[in-house]
Amino acid sequence: MNQNPVDGQITIIDANGNEKLCQILFTLDSEEFNKKYVVFYEISSFNETEDDEEIPLMAASYVEGSDGEGELSEIESDEEWAFIEAAVNDFNEQCAEEDEDSE
């Protein structure tokens, strides 16, 4: 599993046609599924979250164009979701270790 933390934002359009600004948490590649994925969260939901609440994460597969823009697609299978969940768990563990090291 190759995770690439990204300091960037994307704008998604929800089912109602509303634009939502999202912060990218990380991207990852899967040789098994031959796809790239992005894990992100809506910035407004982060601002509304209490300290003890988890931030709702979203994920999608994507194809990056030559202009740097990308096209997001829904994740298609339970196996892909399991792959994403494992990546998020790894990411959370790495963040927890970094927090312990900085104390």
C-alpha positions as a Markdown table, in Angstrom:
| # | Residue | x | y | z |
|---|---|---|---|---|
| 1 | Met | 0.0 | 0.0 | 0.0 |
| 2 | Asn | 1.6 | 3.3 | -1.1 |
| 3 | Gln | 0.1 | 6.3 | 0.7 |
| 4 | Asn | 0.9 | 9.8 | -0.5 |
| 5 | Pro | -0.1 | 12.6 | 1.9 |
| 6 | Val | -1.3 | 15.5 | -0.1 |
| 7 | Asp | -1.7 | 19.1 | 1.0 |
| 8 | Gly | -4.4 | 20.1 | -1.4 |
| 9 | Gln | -8.1 | 20.6 | -1.9 |
| 10 | Ile | -10.7 | 19.5 | -4.3 |
| 11 | Thr | -14.2 | 20.7 | -5.0 |
| 12 | Ile | -16.9 | 18.0 | -5.4 |
| 13 | Ile | -20.5 | 18.4 | -6.5 |
| 14 | Asp | -23.0 | 16.5 | -4.3 |
| 15 | Ala | -26.2 | 14.8 | -5.5 |
| 16 | Asn | -28.1 | 18.1 | -5.1 |
| 17 | Gly | -25.7 | 20.0 | -7.4 |
| 18 | Asn | -24.1 | 21.9 | -4.5 |
| 19 | Glu | -20.3 | 22.5 | -4.6 |
| 20 | Lys | -18.4 | 21.4 | -1.5 |
| 21 | Leu | -14.8 | 22.2 | -0.8 |
| 22 | Cys | -12.9 | 19.2 | 0.5 |
| 23 | Gln | -9.4 | 18.7 | 2.0 |
| 24 | Ile | -7.4 | 15.8 | 0.6 |
| 25 | Leu | -6.1 | 13.6 | 3.4 |
| 26 | Phe | -4.0 | 11.3 | 1.2 |
| 27 | Thr | -3.9 | 9.5 | -2.1 |
| 28 | Leu | -3.0 | 5.9 | -2.7 |
| 29 | Asp | -2.3 | 3.5 | -5.5 |
| 30 | Ser | -3.5 | -0.1 | -5.8 |
| 31 | Glu | -1.8 | -2.6 | -8.0 |
| 32 | Glu | -4.5 | -5.1 | -7.1 |
| 33 | Phe | -7.3 | -3.0 | -8.5 |
| 34 | Asn | -5.1 | -1.0 | -10.9 |
| 35 | Lys | -6.6 | 2.3 | -9.6 |
| 36 | Lys | -5.7 | 5.4 | -7.8 |
| 37 | Tyr | -7.7 | 6.5 | -4.8 |
| 38 | Val | -8.2 | 9.8 | -2.9 |
| 39 | Val | -9.4 | 10.0 | 0.7 |
| 40 | Phe | -10.8 | 13.4 | 1.8 |
| 41 | Tyr | -13.2 | 15.2 | 4.0 |
| 42 | Glu | -15.6 | 18.2 | 3.6 |
| 43 | Ile | -13.9 | 21.2 | 5.2 |
| 44 | Ser | -17.2 | 22.6 | 6.6 |
| 45 | Ser | -17.9 | 19.3 | 8.4 |
| 46 | Phe | -14.4 | 19.5 | 9.9 |
| 47 | Asn | -15.2 | 23.0 | 11.2 |
| 48 | Glu | -18.5 | 21.8 | 12.7 |
| 49 | Thr | -17.0 | 18.7 | 14.4 |
| 50 | Glu | -16.6 | 18.7 | 18.2 |
| 51 | Asp | -13.2 | 17.6 | 19.6 |
| 52 | Asp | -14.3 | 14.1 | 20.5 |
| 53 | Glu | -16.2 | 13.4 | 17.2 |
| 54 | Glu | -14.7 | 11.7 | 14.2 |
| 55 | Ile | -14.5 | 13.6 | 11.0 |
| 56 | Pro | -16.6 | 11.9 | 8.3 |
| 57 | Leu | -14.2 | 10.8 | 5.5 |
| 58 | Met | -15.0 | 10.2 | 1.9 |
| 59 | Ala | -13.1 | 8.3 | -0.7 |
| 60 | Ala | -13.2 | 7.9 | -4.5 |
| 61 | Ser | -11.1 | 6.4 | -7.2 |
| 62 | Tyr | -9.7 | 8.9 | -9.7 |
| 63 | Val | -8.0 | 9.3 | -13.0 |
| 64 | Glu | -5.6 | 12.2 | -13.3 |
| 65 | Gly | -5.6 | 14.1 | -16.5 |
| 66 | Ser | -2.5 | 15.7 | -18.1 |
| 67 | Asp | -3.6 | 19.1 | -17.0 |
| 68 | Gly | -3.5 | 18.0 | -13.3 |
| 69 | Glu | -7.3 | 17.9 | -13.1 |
| 70 | Gly | -8.8 | 14.6 | -12.1 |
| 71 | Glu | -12.1 | 12.7 | -12.6 |
| 72 | Leu | -13.5 | 11.0 | -9.5 |
| 73 | Ser | -15.5 | 7.8 | -9.7 |
| 74 | Glu | -17.4 | 5.9 | -7.1 |
| 75 | Ile | -15.7 | 2.9 | -5.4 |
| 76 | Glu | -17.3 | -0.1 | -6.9 |
| 77 | Ser | -16.7 | -3.1 | -4.6 |
| 78 | Asp | -16.6 | -4.3 | -1.0 |
| 79 | Glu | -13.0 | -5.4 | -1.7 |
| 80 | Glu | -12.0 | -1.8 | -2.7 |
| 81 | Trp | -13.8 | -0.4 | 0.4 |
| 82 | Ala | -11.8 | -2.9 | 2.6 |
| 83 | Phe | -8.6 | -1.7 | 0.9 |
| 84 | Ile | -9.5 | 2.0 | 1.7 |
| 85 | Glu | -10.5 | 1.2 | 5.3 |
| 86 | Ala | -7.1 | -0.6 | 5.8 |
| 87 | Ala | -5.3 | 2.5 | 4.4 |
| 88 | Val | -7.3 | 4.9 | 6.7 |
| 89 | Asn | -6.5 | 2.7 | 9.7 |
| 90 | Asp | -2.8 | 2.7 | 8.7 |
| 91 | Phe | -2.9 | 6.5 | 8.3 |
| 92 | Asn | -4.5 | 6.9 | 11.7 |
| 93 | Glu | -1.9 | 4.7 | 13.4 |
| 94 | Gln | 0.9 | 6.8 | 11.7 |
| 95 | Cys | -0.7 | 10.0 | 12.9 |
| 96 | Ala | -1.0 | 8.6 | 16.5 |
| 97 | Glu | 2.7 | 7.6 | 16.5 |
| 98 | Glu | 3.7 | 11.0 | 15.2 |
| 99 | Asp | 1.7 | 12.7 | 18.0 |
| 100 | Glu | 3.4 | 10.5 | 20.6 |
| 101 | Asp | 6.8 | 11.3 | 19.2 |
| 102 | Ser | 6.1 | 15.0 | 19.3 |
| 103 | Glu | 5.3 | 15.0 | 23.0 |
